[in-house]
């Protein structure tokens, strides 16, 4: 997990994570801080194991850590956070020892983590983990949330 910790400690990652935390400090809806990113990583890793997809743990965790890091760019300039995350990942991942094949896999998953498909791949692991990590049933802002009722997690799912 050394490479994952290198991402977490990367100056550019830290800078953008701090921006997100500051910009979301008064947000009543789901946040995008380190807790969320690690929840997504753990869920995606469990699903990877259950489905026997064979992704490397450091790749799954890297995709989860990178997938929302572009949020500050979205808030500040309107660029989609998927594109912002992809751009930042291009700068961070090589510094952390990820090869070109791994970078492509991670960045594709981060860039498409809000798109549902029928494929069983890292993109869908990230999509499902991102959605499952939200505990709508215990959220004080659930009634104000703009997620459609069918997307809200109103019960524990496995």
C-alpha positions as CSV (number, residue, x, y, z in Angstrom):
1,X,0.0,0.0,0.0
2,X,3.0,2.2,-0.2
3,X,2.0,3.7,-3.5
4,X,-1.5,4.5,-2.2
5,X,0.0,6.4,0.7
6,X,2.2,8.2,-1.8
7,X,-0.9,9.4,-3.5
8,X,-2.4,10.5,-0.1
9,X,0.7,12.4,0.8
10,X,1.4,13.9,-2.7
11,X,1.5,17.7,-2.4
12,X,-0.9,18.2,-5.2
13,X,-3.4,15.7,-3.8
14,X,-3.1,17.3,-0.3
15,X,-3.6,20.8,-1.8
16,X,-6.8,19.7,-3.6
17,X,-8.1,17.7,-0.7
18,X,-7.7,20.7,1.6
19,X,-9.6,22.9,-0.9
20,X,-12.4,20.3,-1.1
21,X,-12.7,20.2,2.7
22,X,-12.7,24.0,2.9
23,X,-15.3,24.4,0.1
24,X,-17.5,21.7,1.7
25,X,-17.2,22.7,5.3
26,X,-20.8,24.0,5.4
27,X,-22.2,21.4,2.9
28,X,-25.2,19.5,4.4
29,X,-25.2,16.8,1.7
30,X,-22.7,14.0,1.1
31,X,-19.1,15.2,1.4
32,X,-16.0,14.2,-0.5
33,X,-13.4,14.0,2.1
34,X,-10.9,11.3,3.0
35,X,-13.5,9.2,4.8
36,X,-15.7,9.0,1.6
37,X,-12.7,8.1,-0.6
38,X,-11.6,5.3,1.8
39,X,-15.2,4.0,2.1
40,X,-15.3,3.8,-1.7
41,X,-11.9,2.1,-1.8
42,X,-12.9,-0.5,0.8
43,X,-16.2,-1.3,-0.9
44,X,-14.6,-1.5,-4.3
45,X,-11.9,-3.8,-3.0
46,X,-14.5,-6.1,-1.4
47,X,-16.5,-6.3,-4.6
48,X,-13.4,-6.9,-6.6
49,X,-12.7,-9.9,-4.3
50,X,-16.3,-11.2,-4.4
51,X,-16.5,-11.0,-8.2
52,X,-13.0,-12.4,-8.7
53,X,-12.0,-9.6,-11.0
54,X,-8.4,-9.7,-10.0
55,X,-7.5,-6.0,-9.8
56,X,-4.5,-5.1,-7.8
57,X,-5.4,-3.6,-4.4
58,X,-3.2,-0.6,-4.9
59,X,-5.0,0.1,-8.3
60,X,-8.4,-0.2,-6.7
61,X,-7.5,2.1,-3.8
62,X,-5.8,4.6,-6.2
63,X,-8.9,4.8,-8.4
64,X,-11.0,5.5,-5.3
65,X,-8.6,8.2,-4.0
66,X,-8.4,9.9,-7.3
67,X,-12.1,9.7,-8.4
68,X,-13.3,12.8,-6.5
69,X,-10.1,14.9,-6.2
70,X,-11.2,17.2,-9.0
71,X,-14.2,18.4,-6.9
72,X,-12.5,21.7,-6.0
73,X,-11.9,22.4,-9.7
74,X,-15.6,21.8,-10.3
75,X,-16.6,24.2,-7.6
76,X,-14.1,26.9,-8.6
77,X,-14.2,26.8,-12.4
78,X,-17.2,24.6,-13.4
79,X,-15.0,21.9,-15.0
80,X,-16.6,18.5,-14.3
81,X,-15.0,16.8,-11.3
82,X,-14.4,13.7,-13.4
83,X,-12.3,15.7,-15.8
84,X,-10.6,17.5,-13.0
85,X,-9.8,14.2,-11.3
86,X,-8.4,12.8,-14.5
87,X,-6.2,15.9,-15.0
88,X,-4.9,15.8,-11.5
89,X,-4.4,12.0,-11.7
90,X,-2.2,12.5,-14.7
91,X,0.1,14.6,-12.6
92,X,0.0,12.6,-9.4
93,X,0.0,8.9,-10.4
94,X,3.4,8.9,-12.3
95,X,5.1,10.4,-9.2
96,X,3.7,7.5,-7.1
97,X,5.1,4.7,-9.2
98,X,2.0,3.7,-11.3
99,X,2.9,2.5,-14.8
100,X,1.1,3.7,-18.0
101,X,-1.2,0.7,-18.0
102,X,-2.2,1.2,-14.4
103,X,-2.6,5.0,-14.9
104,X,-4.9,4.4,-17.9
105,X,-7.1,2.0,-15.9
106,X,-7.3,4.3,-12.8
107,X,-8.0,7.4,-14.8
108,X,-10.6,5.8,-17.0
109,X,-12.4,4.5,-13.8
110,X,-12.2,8.0,-12.2
111,X,-13.4,9.7,-15.4
112,X,-16.4,7.4,-15.8
113,X,-17.4,6.7,-12.1
114,X,-20.8,8.2,-12.6
115,X,-21.7,6.1,-15.6
116,X,-23.5,2.8,-15.2
117,X,-22.9,0.0,-17.6
118,X,-23.4,-3.7,-17.7
119,X,-19.6,-4.4,-17.7
120,X,-17.8,-6.0,-14.8
121,X,-14.8,-3.8,-14.6
122,X,-13.0,-1.2,-12.4
123,X,-15.2,1.6,-13.7
124,X,-18.3,-0.3,-12.4
125,X,-16.7,-1.2,-9.1
126,X,-16.0,2.4,-8.5
127,X,-19.5,3.4,-9.6
128,X,-21.2,0.9,-7.3
129,X,-18.9,1.6,-4.4
130,X,-19.4,5.3,-4.7
131,X,-23.2,4.9,-4.6
132,X,-23.2,2.2,-1.8
133,X,-21.0,4.3,0.4
134,X,-23.7,6.8,0.9
135,X,-25.9,6.2,4.0
136,X,-29.0,8.1,2.9
137,X,-31.1,6.3,5.5
138,X,-29.3,8.1,8.3
139,X,-28.6,11.4,6.6
140,X,-30.2,14.5,8.1
141,X,-30.4,16.1,4.7
142,X,-32.0,13.1,2.9
143,X,-35.3,14.9,2.3
144,X,-33.5,17.9,0.7
145,X,-31.3,15.7,-1.4
146,X,-31.8,15.9,-5.2
147,X,-30.9,12.3,-5.8
148,X,-34.0,10.4,-7.1
149,X,-35.6,8.1,-4.6
150,X,-34.6,5.0,-6.5
151,X,-30.9,5.9,-6.2
152,X,-30.9,6.6,-2.5
153,X,-29.6,4.0,-0.1
154,X,-32.5,3.7,2.2
155,X,-31.4,0.3,3.6
156,X,-28.2,-1.6,4.1
157,X,-27.2,-3.4,0.9
158,X,-24.6,-6.1,0.3
